[in-house]
C-alpha cells in the first residue's frame, strides 16, 4: 500500500507520482537474479543523482539527498530530499504466459519460465523552504520522463562499484540486469485517492 509522507511545518509536500518498472528474474547467467528488484532501485537512485539537470536544481535549492526509505522515515526531518519508495511489486500479466517452463524428453521441468515483474515507486519530495519540494519533485518527474527506456550501458555504469554515491551491495553489479531480455521501462502510474489514503 502507498504511504502519504508528512514533513515538518512549511515543508509538506507528499507526492502521488509513481513509476512502473519492468524487470525479468530468471536463474540463468544471461538474465537477472533475485537481487534484480533491489538493483532496479539502485539504478533509479543513480539516475536521480547523476542527471545533467541536477546542477540547475542545486543552484535553486542547494544540495539535496536521494533516498529509498519509507516516506514517513523523514517526517521530522528538515532537509532537502527526494525519496524513492518501492511500494508494490506484482507479476506482469501480459508477459506471464509468453514463455513456458523448459522440460526434458521425460517431461521433467528443467527451468522455470522467466518471472516478469512490474515494480511501482512513490516519489516524494521534501524541502527546507517554500517551493523547494515542488522544484525537486519537478526535477524527478523530468528525469524519469526523459528516460522512458534505460540504455543497457546506463544500467551497467549505474551498478558499477565505482559509480558516484554507490552505497548498495557490490553483488548488484553481478545481477546481469543490463543483459535481461526486456530493458527497464519507466512509465507514469496514477494513484487514486483511495490508494493514497491506505
C-alpha positions as CSV (number, residue, x, y, z in Angstrom):
1,X,0.0,0.0,0.0
2,X,1.2,3.5,-0.7
3,X,2.0,5.9,2.1
4,X,1.5,9.6,2.5
5,X,4.5,11.5,3.7
6,X,4.4,14.1,6.4
7,X,7.1,16.6,6.6
8,X,7.9,19.5,9.0
9,X,5.6,22.5,9.0
10,X,6.3,24.6,5.9
11,X,7.8,21.7,4.1
12,X,4.8,19.5,3.5
13,X,4.7,18.1,0.0
14,X,3.6,14.5,-0.4
15,X,3.6,13.2,-4.0
16,X,1.5,10.7,-5.7
17,X,3.8,10.4,-8.6
18,X,4.8,6.8,-9.2
19,X,6.6,4.8,-11.8
20,X,6.3,1.3,-13.1
21,X,9.5,-0.7,-13.9
22,X,9.5,-3.9,-15.9
23,X,12.1,-6.4,-14.7
24,X,12.8,-10.0,-15.5
25,X,14.1,-12.5,-13.0
26,X,15.3,-15.9,-14.0
27,X,18.1,-18.3,-12.8
28,X,20.1,-18.0,-16.0
29,X,23.6,-16.4,-16.5
30,X,22.1,-14.1,-19.2
31,X,19.2,-13.0,-17.0
32,X,18.6,-11.1,-13.8
33,X,18.6,-12.9,-10.5
34,X,16.9,-12.5,-7.1
35,X,18.8,-9.2,-6.5
36,X,17.2,-7.6,-9.6
37,X,14.5,-5.6,-7.8
38,X,17.0,-4.0,-5.4
39,X,19.3,-3.4,-8.4
40,X,16.5,-1.6,-10.3
41,X,16.0,0.7,-7.2
42,X,19.7,1.4,-7.2
43,X,19.7,2.3,-10.9
44,X,16.8,4.7,-10.4
45,X,18.5,6.3,-7.5
46,X,21.7,6.8,-9.5
47,X,19.6,8.3,-12.3
48,X,18.3,11.0,-10.0
49,X,21.8,11.6,-8.5
50,X,23.7,11.9,-11.8
51,X,21.4,13.7,-14.2
52,X,22.8,16.7,-16.1
53,X,19.9,18.9,-14.9
54,X,20.8,18.3,-11.2
55,X,23.2,21.3,-11.3
56,X,20.3,23.6,-12.1
57,X,18.2,22.3,-9.2
58,X,21.3,22.5,-6.9
59,X,21.6,26.2,-7.8
60,X,18.0,26.8,-6.8
61,X,17.6,24.8,-3.6
62,X,21.1,23.9,-2.6
63,X,22.2,20.3,-2.4
64,X,19.7,17.5,-1.8
65,X,19.8,13.9,-0.9
66,X,18.2,11.0,-2.7
67,X,16.9,8.1,-0.5
68,X,15.0,4.9,-0.9
69,X,13.2,4.6,2.5
70,X,9.5,4.6,3.6
71,X,8.2,8.2,3.3
72,X,7.4,8.5,7.0
73,X,11.0,7.9,7.9
74,X,11.6,11.6,7.3
75,X,8.5,13.0,9.0
76,X,10.6,15.0,11.5
77,X,13.5,15.9,9.2
78,X,14.2,19.4,7.8
79,X,16.4,18.6,4.8
80,X,16.1,18.8,1.1
81,X,15.4,15.3,-0.1
82,X,13.9,13.2,-2.9
83,X,12.7,9.8,-1.7
84,X,12.1,6.9,-4.0
85,X,9.9,4.3,-2.2
86,X,9.1,0.9,-3.7
87,X,5.6,0.1,-2.5
88,X,4.4,-2.6,-4.9
89,X,5.8,-5.5,-6.9
90,X,3.4,-7.6,-9.0
91,X,3.7,-10.1,-11.7
92,X,3.3,-8.6,-15.2
93,X,0.1,-10.2,-16.6
94,X,0.9,-9.6,-20.2
95,X,4.3,-11.3,-20.1
96,X,3.4,-14.0,-17.6
97,X,2.4,-16.6,-20.2
98,X,4.7,-15.7,-23.1
99,X,7.2,-18.4,-22.0
100,X,6.6,-21.9,-20.8
101,X,8.9,-23.9,-18.5
102,X,11.6,-25.9,-20.2
103,X,11.2,-29.7,-20.0
104,X,13.3,-32.7,-21.0
105,X,12.2,-35.6,-23.1
106,X,10.8,-37.3,-20.0
107,X,8.6,-34.3,-19.2
108,X,10.6,-33.2,-16.2
109,X,10.8,-29.5,-15.6
110,X,14.3,-28.2,-16.2
111,X,14.0,-24.4,-16.0
112,X,11.0,-22.3,-14.9
113,X,9.7,-19.6,-17.2
114,X,11.0,-16.1,-16.5
115,X,9.3,-14.1,-13.8
116,X,8.2,-10.8,-15.3
117,X,7.6,-8.2,-12.6
118,X,6.2,-4.6,-12.5
119,X,7.6,-2.6,-9.6
120,X,5.9,0.7,-8.6
121,X,7.6,3.5,-6.8
122,X,6.2,6.5,-4.9
123,X,8.4,9.6,-5.4
124,X,8.2,12.1,-2.6
125,X,9.9,15.5,-2.3
126,X,10.8,17.3,1.0
127,X,12.1,20.8,1.1
128,X,13.5,23.2,3.8
129,X,11.7,26.2,2.4
130,X,8.6,27.0,0.4
131,X,8.7,25.9,-3.3
132,X,11.8,23.7,-2.7
133,X,9.8,20.4,-2.6
134,X,8.0,21.4,-5.8
135,X,11.3,22.1,-7.6
136,X,12.7,18.8,-6.6
137,X,9.5,16.9,-7.5
138,X,9.6,18.6,-10.9
139,X,13.2,17.6,-11.3
140,X,12.4,13.9,-10.5
141,X,9.5,13.8,-12.9
142,X,11.5,15.4,-15.6
143,X,14.4,12.9,-15.2
144,X,12.1,9.9,-15.4
145,X,10.1,11.4,-18.3
146,X,13.3,11.9,-20.3
147,X,14.4,8.3,-19.6
148,X,11.4,6.1,-20.7
149,X,13.8,3.2,-21.5
150,X,17.1,2.8,-19.7
151,X,20.0,2.0,-22.0
152,X,22.0,-1.1,-21.1
153,X,25.1,1.0,-20.9
154,X,23.5,3.2,-18.3
155,X,22.4,0.3,-16.2
156,X,26.0,-1.1,-16.2
157,X,27.6,2.2,-15.2
158,X,25.0,2.8,-12.5
159,X,25.6,-0.6,-10.9
160,X,29.4,-0.3,-11.1
161,X,31.1,-0.2,-7.7
162,X,32.8,2.9,-9.0
163,X,29.5,4.7,-9.6
164,X,29.2,8.0,-7.7
165,X,27.4,7.5,-4.4
166,X,27.3,3.8,-4.8
167,X,26.3,2.6,-1.3
168,X,24.5,-0.6,-2.4
169,X,25.7,-4.3,-2.2
170,X,28.5,-5.0,-4.6
171,X,26.6,-8.0,-5.8
172,X,24.2,-5.7,-7.7
173,X,26.9,-5.4,-10.3
174,X,26.6,-9.1,-11.0
175,X,22.8,-9.3,-11.4
176,X,23.0,-9.2,-15.3
177,X,20.2,-6.6,-15.1
178,X,21.5,-4.9,-18.3
179,X,21.5,-8.3,-20.2
180,X,17.9,-9.2,-19.5
181,X,15.6,-9.8,-22.5
182,X,13.5,-6.7,-21.7
183,X,15.0,-3.4,-20.9
184,X,13.9,-1.4,-17.9
185,X,11.0,0.8,-18.9
186,X,9.7,3.7,-16.9
187,X,6.0,4.8,-17.2
188,X,3.8,7.0,-15.1
189,X,1.4,5.3,-12.7
190,X,-1.7,7.1,-11.5
191,X,-2.6,6.6,-7.8
192,X,-6.2,7.1,-6.8
193,X,-7.3,8.9,-3.6
194,X,-8.4,5.6,-2.0
195,X,-5.0,4.0,-2.6
196,X,-3.2,7.1,-1.3
197,X,-5.2,7.0,1.9
198,X,-4.2,3.5,2.9
